[in-house]
Amino acid sequence: MSLIRVILSIIFPPLAVIDKGCGSVLIVFILTLCGWIPGVIGALIILNKQE
């Protein structure tokens, strides 16, 4: 997880997970619509997940 991704997930969470797949972007987008904090937390969890 790079510093640029972390900053991007704080500013606009769905854009930070754009390369993780459509499902991840959709989940983070819905979480962001529910509130900014849940979107940021969701994006950071998805970015932190090891594959």
N, CA, C and O atoms as a CHARMM CRD file, in Angstrom:
* protein
*
  204
    1    1 MET  N      0.85000  -1.17100   0.00000 PROA 1      0.00000
    2    1 MET  CA     0.00000   0.00000   0.00000 PROA 1      0.00000
    3    1 MET  C      0.89800   1.23700   0.00000 PROA 1      0.00000
    4    1 MET  O      1.65700   1.46500   0.94100 PROA 1      0.00000
    5    2 SER  N      0.80300   2.00800  -1.03800 PROA 2      0.00000
    6    2 SER  CA     1.66600   3.17900  -1.16500 PROA 2      0.00000
    7    2 SER  C      1.02200   4.40500  -0.52800 PROA 2      0.00000
    8    2 SER  O     -0.18000   4.43600  -0.26300 PROA 2      0.00000
    9    3 LEU  N      1.83900   5.39000  -0.29600 PROA 3      0.00000
   10    3 LEU  CA     1.38200   6.63100   0.32300 PROA 3      0.00000
   11    3 LEU  C      0.38400   7.35700  -0.57300 PROA 3      0.00000
   12    3 LEU  O     -0.56200   7.97200  -0.08000 PROA 3      0.00000
   13    4 ILE  N      0.58800   7.29100  -1.87400 PROA 4      0.00000
   14    4 ILE  CA    -0.32200   7.94500  -2.81500 PROA 4      0.00000
   15    4 ILE  C     -1.70900   7.31300  -2.74100 PROA 4      0.00000
   16    4 ILE  O     -2.71900   8.01600  -2.78400 PROA 4      0.00000
   17    5 ARG  N     -1.75700   5.97400  -2.62700 PROA 5      0.00000
   18    5 ARG  CA    -3.04200   5.28900  -2.50500 PROA 5      0.00000
   19    5 ARG  C     -3.76600   5.66600  -1.21600 PROA 5      0.00000
   20    5 ARG  O     -4.98500   5.83800  -1.21400 PROA 5      0.00000
   21    6 VAL  N     -3.02200   5.79200  -0.12900 PROA 6      0.00000
   22    6 VAL  CA    -3.63100   6.16400   1.15200 PROA 6      0.00000
   23    6 VAL  C     -4.21600   7.56600   1.07000 PROA 6      0.00000
   24    6 VAL  O     -5.34000   7.79600   1.51600 PROA 6      0.00000
   25    7 ILE  N     -3.47300   8.49400   0.51100 PROA 7      0.00000
   26    7 ILE  CA    -3.96300   9.86500   0.36400 PROA 7      0.00000
   27    7 ILE  C     -5.18200   9.90300  -0.55600 PROA 7      0.00000
   28    7 ILE  O     -6.14900  10.61400  -0.28600 PROA 7      0.00000
   29    8 LEU  N     -5.13000   9.13100  -1.64600 PROA 8      0.00000
   30    8 LEU  CA    -6.24900   9.08000  -2.57400 PROA 8      0.00000
   31    8 LEU  C     -7.48000   8.45900  -1.92100 PROA 8      0.00000
   32    8 LEU  O     -8.60400   8.88100  -2.19200 PROA 8      0.00000
   33    9 SER  N     -7.27800   7.46200  -1.06500 PROA 9      0.00000
   34    9 SER  CA    -8.42500   6.85300  -0.39500 PROA 9      0.00000
   35    9 SER  C     -9.04400   7.79200   0.63200 PROA 9      0.00000
   36    9 SER  O    -10.22800   7.66500   0.94400 PROA 9      0.00000
   37   10 ILE  N     -8.27900   8.71700   1.15400 PROA 10     0.00000
   38   10 ILE  CA    -8.82900   9.70500   2.08600 PROA 10     0.00000
   39   10 ILE  C     -9.58700  10.78700   1.32600 PROA 10     0.00000
   40   10 ILE  O    -10.63200  11.25000   1.78400 PROA 10     0.00000
   41   11 ILE  N     -9.07400  11.19100   0.17700 PROA 11     0.00000
   42   11 ILE  CA    -9.71700  12.25700  -0.59700 PROA 11     0.00000
   43   11 ILE  C    -10.94900  11.73600  -1.33600 PROA 11     0.00000
   44   11 ILE  O    -12.02900  12.31000  -1.20300 PROA 11     0.00000
   45   12 PHE  N    -10.80600  10.66400  -2.10900 PROA 12     0.00000
   46   12 PHE  CA   -11.92300  10.08700  -2.87200 PROA 12     0.00000
   47   12 PHE  C    -11.76900   8.56900  -2.88500 PROA 12     0.00000
   48   12 PHE  O    -11.08700   8.02800  -3.75500 PROA 12     0.00000
   49   13 PRO  N    -12.39200   7.87600  -1.93300 PROA 13     0.00000
   50   13 PRO  CA   -12.17900   6.44100  -1.74500 PROA 13     0.00000
   51   13 PRO  C    -12.42900   5.55000  -2.96000 PROA 13     0.00000
   52   13 PRO  O    -11.62900   4.64300  -3.18800 PROA 13     0.00000
   53   14 PRO  N    -13.49100   5.74400  -3.76300 PROA 14     0.00000
   54   14 PRO  CA   -13.68000   4.82200  -4.89200 PROA 14     0.00000
   55   14 PRO  C    -12.55400   4.87000  -5.93100 PROA 14     0.00000
   56   14 PRO  O    -12.26800   3.86600  -6.58300 PROA 14     0.00000
   57   15 LEU  N    -11.93300   6.00600  -6.08000 PROA 15     0.00000
   58   15 LEU  CA   -10.85300   6.12100  -7.06100 PROA 15     0.00000
   59   15 LEU  C     -9.60000   5.35800  -6.61700 PROA 15     0.00000
   60   15 LEU  O     -8.80100   4.94300  -7.45600 PROA 15     0.00000
   61   16 ALA  N     -9.42600   5.17300  -5.32300 PROA 16     0.00000
   62   16 ALA  CA    -8.24900   4.47200  -4.81400 PROA 16     0.00000
   63   16 ALA  C     -8.30500   2.97500  -5.10200 PROA 16     0.00000
   64   16 ALA  O     -7.25900   2.33500  -5.21300 PROA 16     0.00000
   65   17 VAL  N     -9.50400   2.40500  -5.22500 PROA 17     0.00000
   66   17 VAL  CA    -9.63400   0.96100  -5.43600 PROA 17     0.00000
   67   17 VAL  C    -10.07700   0.62700  -6.85500 PROA 17     0.00000
   68   17 VAL  O    -10.63100  -0.44600  -7.08900 PROA 17     0.00000
   69   18 ILE  N     -9.84400   1.52100  -7.79500 PROA 18     0.00000
   70   18 ILE  CA   -10.33000   1.34700  -9.16500 PROA 18     0.00000
   71   18 ILE  C     -9.73200   0.11600  -9.84300 PROA 18     0.00000
   72   18 ILE  O    -10.38500  -0.48400 -10.69700 PROA 18     0.00000
   73   19 ASP  N     -8.51100  -0.27200  -9.48800 PROA 19     0.00000
   74   19 ASP  CA    -7.88800  -1.42300 -10.13600 PROA 19     0.00000
   75   19 ASP  C     -8.15500  -2.74000  -9.41500 PROA 19     0.00000
   76   19 ASP  O     -7.64500  -3.78000  -9.83300 PROA 19     0.00000
   77   20 LYS  N     -8.93100  -2.71900  -8.35500 PROA 20     0.00000
   78   20 LYS  CA    -9.23700  -3.93400  -7.58800 PROA 20     0.00000
   79   20 LYS  C    -10.48000  -4.65000  -8.10600 PROA 20     0.00000
   80   20 LYS  O    -10.81500  -5.72400  -7.60700 PROA 20     0.00000
   81   21 GLY  N    -11.15700  -4.09500  -9.07400 PROA 21     0.00000
   82   21 GLY  CA   -12.32100  -4.73700  -9.65700 PROA 21     0.00000
   83   21 GLY  C    -13.58000  -3.91700  -9.45900 PROA 21     0.00000
   84   21 GLY  O    -13.63800  -3.01100  -8.62700 PROA 21     0.00000
   85   22 CYS  N    -14.58600  -4.26100 -10.24800 PROA 22     0.00000
   86   22 CYS  CA   -15.84100  -3.51200 -10.24100 PROA 22     0.00000
   87   22 CYS  C    -16.57700  -3.66600  -8.91500 PROA 22     0.00000
   88   22 CYS  O    -17.19100  -2.71400  -8.43400 PROA 22     0.00000
   89   23 GLY  N    -16.52300  -4.85300  -8.32300 PROA 23     0.00000
   90   23 GLY  CA   -17.21600  -5.08000  -7.06100 PROA 23     0.00000
   91   23 GLY  C    -16.66800  -4.22900  -5.93700 PROA 23     0.00000
   92   23 GLY  O    -17.42600  -3.68300  -5.13500 PROA 23     0.00000
   93   24 SER  N    -15.36600  -4.11600  -5.87900 PROA 24     0.00000
   94   24 SER  CA   -14.73600  -3.30800  -4.83400 PROA 24     0.00000
   95   24 SER  C    -15.08100  -1.83800  -4.99400 PROA 24     0.00000
   96   24 SER  O    -15.35400  -1.14600  -4.01400 PROA 24     0.00000
   97   25 VAL  N    -15.06800  -1.36700  -6.22300 PROA 25     0.00000
   98   25 VAL  CA   -15.40700   0.03300  -6.48100 PROA 25     0.00000
   99   25 VAL  C    -16.85900   0.29700  -6.10100 PROA 25     0.00000
  100   25 VAL  O    -17.17100   1.33800  -5.52300 PROA 25     0.00000
  101   26 LEU  N    -17.74100  -0.63600  -6.42000 PROA 26     0.00000
  102   26 LEU  CA   -19.15800  -0.46700  -6.10100 PROA 26     0.00000
  103   26 LEU  C    -19.38900  -0.46800  -4.58800 PROA 26     0.00000
  104   26 LEU  O    -20.15200   0.35100  -4.07500 PROA 26     0.00000
  105   27 ILE  N    -18.73600  -1.37900  -3.88000 PROA 27     0.00000
  106   27 ILE  CA   -18.88600  -1.43400  -2.42100 PROA 27     0.00000
  107   27 ILE  C    -18.38400  -0.15200  -1.77600 PROA 27     0.00000
  108   27 ILE  O    -19.05000   0.41500  -0.90900 PROA 27     0.00000
  109   28 VAL  N    -17.21900   0.30200  -2.19400 PROA 28     0.00000
  110   28 VAL  CA   -16.65500   1.52500  -1.60600 PROA 28     0.00000
  111   28 VAL  C    -17.49900   2.73600  -1.98000 PROA 28     0.00000
  112   28 VAL  O    -17.64900   3.65200  -1.17200 PROA 28     0.00000
  113   29 PHE  N    -18.04700   2.75700  -3.17800 PROA 29     0.00000
  114   29 PHE  CA   -18.90900   3.87000  -3.58700 PROA 29     0.00000
  115   29 PHE  C    -20.17300   3.92100  -2.73500 PROA 29     0.00000
  116   29 PHE  O    -20.58200   4.99800  -2.30100 PROA 29     0.00000
  117   30 ILE  N    -20.79100   2.77500  -2.49100 PROA 30     0.00000
  118   30 ILE  CA   -21.99000   2.73200  -1.65500 PROA 30     0.00000
  119   30 ILE  C    -21.66300   3.14000  -0.22300 PROA 30     0.00000
  120   30 ILE  O    -22.42900   3.87000   0.40600 PROA 30     0.00000
  121   31 LEU  N    -20.52800   2.67200   0.29500 PROA 31     0.00000
  122   31 LEU  CA   -20.11800   3.07300   1.63200 PROA 31     0.00000
  123   31 LEU  C    -19.85600   4.57200   1.70400 PROA 31     0.00000
  124   31 LEU  O    -20.16500   5.20800   2.71200 PROA 31     0.00000
  125   32 THR  N    -19.29100   5.13600   0.64900 PROA 32     0.00000
  126   32 THR  CA   -19.03200   6.57000   0.61800 PROA 32     0.00000
  127   32 THR  C    -20.33300   7.36400   0.56600 PROA 32     0.00000
  128   32 THR  O    -20.42500   8.44500   1.14800 PROA 32     0.00000
  129   33 LEU  N    -21.32900   6.83800  -0.12200 PROA 33     0.00000
  130   33 LEU  CA   -22.63400   7.50700  -0.14100 PROA 33     0.00000
  131   33 LEU  C    -23.28000   7.49200   1.24000 PROA 33     0.00000
  132   33 LEU  O    -23.97800   8.43300   1.61500 PROA 33     0.00000
  133   34 CYS  N    -23.04200   6.41500   1.99600 PROA 34     0.00000
  134   34 CYS  CA   -23.58600   6.34400   3.36500 PROA 34     0.00000
  135   34 CYS  C    -22.87100   7.29500   4.30300 PROA 34     0.00000
  136   34 CYS  O    -23.43800   7.74600   5.29800 PROA 34     0.00000
  137   35 GLY  N    -21.64700   7.59300   3.98800 PROA 35     0.00000
  138   35 GLY  CA   -20.86200   8.50300   4.81700 PROA 35     0.00000
  139   35 GLY  C    -19.41300   8.44900   4.38000 PROA 35     0.00000
  140   35 GLY  O    -18.94200   7.42900   3.87700 PROA 35     0.00000
  141   36 TRP  N    -18.72100   9.53700   4.57200 PROA 36     0.00000
  142   36 TRP  CA   -17.34400   9.60900   4.09800 PROA 36     0.00000
  143   36 TRP  C    -16.42100   8.66300   4.86900 PROA 36     0.00000
  144   36 TRP  O    -15.55700   8.01700   4.27700 PROA 36     0.00000
  145   37 ILE  N    -16.60300   8.58400   6.17600 PROA 37     0.00000
  146   37 ILE  CA   -15.75400   7.73700   7.02200 PROA 37     0.00000
  147   37 ILE  C    -15.88600   6.24900   6.66100 PROA 37     0.00000
  148   37 ILE  O    -14.86300   5.57800   6.52600 PROA 37     0.00000
  149   38 PRO  N    -17.10700   5.70300   6.49900 PROA 38     0.00000
  150   38 PRO  CA   -17.18800   4.29200   6.08900 PROA 38     0.00000
  151   38 PRO  C    -16.52700   4.01700   4.73900 PROA 38     0.00000
  152   38 PRO  O    -15.94400   2.95000   4.54100 PROA 38     0.00000
  153   39 GLY  N    -16.61200   4.96000   3.81900 PROA 39     0.00000
  154   39 GLY  CA   -15.94700   4.79600   2.52300 PROA 39     0.00000
  155   39 GLY  C    -14.44200   4.74700   2.64800 PROA 39     0.00000
  156   39 GLY  O    -13.78600   3.93900   1.99100 PROA 39     0.00000
  157   40 VAL  N    -13.89000   5.60500   3.48600 PROA 40     0.00000
  158   40 VAL  CA   -12.43500   5.62400   3.69500 PROA 40     0.00000
  159   40 VAL  C    -11.98800   4.32800   4.36400 PROA 40     0.00000
  160   40 VAL  O    -10.98100   3.73800   3.97100 PROA 40     0.00000
  161   41 ILE  N    -12.73100   3.89000   5.36700 PROA 41     0.00000
  162   41 ILE  CA   -12.36600   2.65200   6.06100 PROA 41     0.00000
  163   41 ILE  C    -12.45400   1.46000   5.11100 PROA 41     0.00000
  164   41 ILE  O    -11.57000   0.60300   5.10700 PROA 41     0.00000
  165   42 GLY  N    -13.50800   1.40000   4.31300 PROA 42     0.00000
  166   42 GLY  CA   -13.64700   0.31300   3.34300 PROA 42     0.00000
  167   42 GLY  C    -12.52600   0.30400   2.32200 PROA 42     0.00000
  168   42 GLY  O    -12.00200  -0.75700   1.98300 PROA 42     0.00000
  169   43 ALA  N    -12.15500   1.47400   1.82800 PROA 43     0.00000
  170   43 ALA  CA   -11.07200   1.55500   0.84800 PROA 43     0.00000
  171   43 ALA  C     -9.74100   1.12600   1.46000 PROA 43     0.00000
  172   43 ALA  O     -8.95900   0.42400   0.82000 PROA 43     0.00000
  173   44 LEU  N     -9.48600   1.54600   2.69200 PROA 44     0.00000
  174   44 LEU  CA    -8.22900   1.15700   3.33900 PROA 44     0.00000
  175   44 LEU  C     -8.18500  -0.33700   3.61700 PROA 44     0.00000
  176   44 LEU  O     -7.12300  -0.95000   3.51200 PROA 44     0.00000
  177   45 ILE  N     -9.31000  -0.93000   3.96600 PROA 45     0.00000
  178   45 ILE  CA    -9.33900  -2.38200   4.18500 PROA 45     0.00000
  179   45 ILE  C     -9.08300  -3.12500   2.87900 PROA 45     0.00000
  180   45 ILE  O     -8.32400  -4.09500   2.85700 PROA 45     0.00000
  181   46 ILE  N     -9.70300  -2.68400   1.80300 PROA 46     0.00000
  182   46 ILE  CA    -9.50800  -3.35000   0.51100 PROA 46     0.00000
  183   46 ILE  C     -8.07200  -3.17600   0.02400 PROA 46     0.00000
  184   46 ILE  O     -7.48900  -4.10500  -0.53600 PROA 46     0.00000
  185   47 LEU  N     -7.50200  -1.99400   0.23500 PROA 47     0.00000
  186   47 LEU  CA    -6.11100  -1.76600  -0.17900 PROA 47     0.00000
  187   47 LEU  C     -5.12300  -2.55400   0.67500 PROA 47     0.00000
  188   47 LEU  O     -4.05500  -2.93400   0.19300 PROA 47     0.00000
  189   48 ASN  N     -5.46400  -2.80000   1.92000 PROA 48     0.00000
  190   48 ASN  CA    -4.55600  -3.49100   2.83000 PROA 48     0.00000
  191   48 ASN  C     -4.61400  -5.01300   2.65600 PROA 48     0.00000
  192   48 ASN  O     -3.70700  -5.71800   3.09800 PROA 48     0.00000
  193   49 LYS  N     -5.67300  -5.52600   2.01500 PROA 49     0.00000
  194   49 LYS  CA    -5.84200  -6.96200   1.85700 PROA 49     0.00000
  195   49 LYS  C     -4.76300  -7.53600   0.93800 PROA 49     0.00000
  196   49 LYS  O     -4.55600  -7.04100  -0.17000 PROA 49     0.00000
  197   50 GLN  N     -4.08700  -8.56800   1.40000 PROA 50     0.00000
  198   50 GLN  CA    -3.03500  -9.20800   0.60000 PROA 50     0.00000
  199   50 GLN  C     -3.65100 -10.24300  -0.32800 PROA 50     0.00000
  200   50 GLN  O     -4.57400 -10.96100   0.05600 PROA 50     0.00000
  201   51 GLU  N     -3.14000 -10.31800  -1.54400 PROA 51     0.00000
  202   51 GLU  CA    -3.64000 -11.29000  -2.50100 PROA 51     0.00000
  203   51 GLU  C     -2.62600 -12.37400  -2.73000 PROA 51     0.00000
  204   51 GLU  O     -2.87000 -13.29200  -3.51300 PROA 51     0.00000
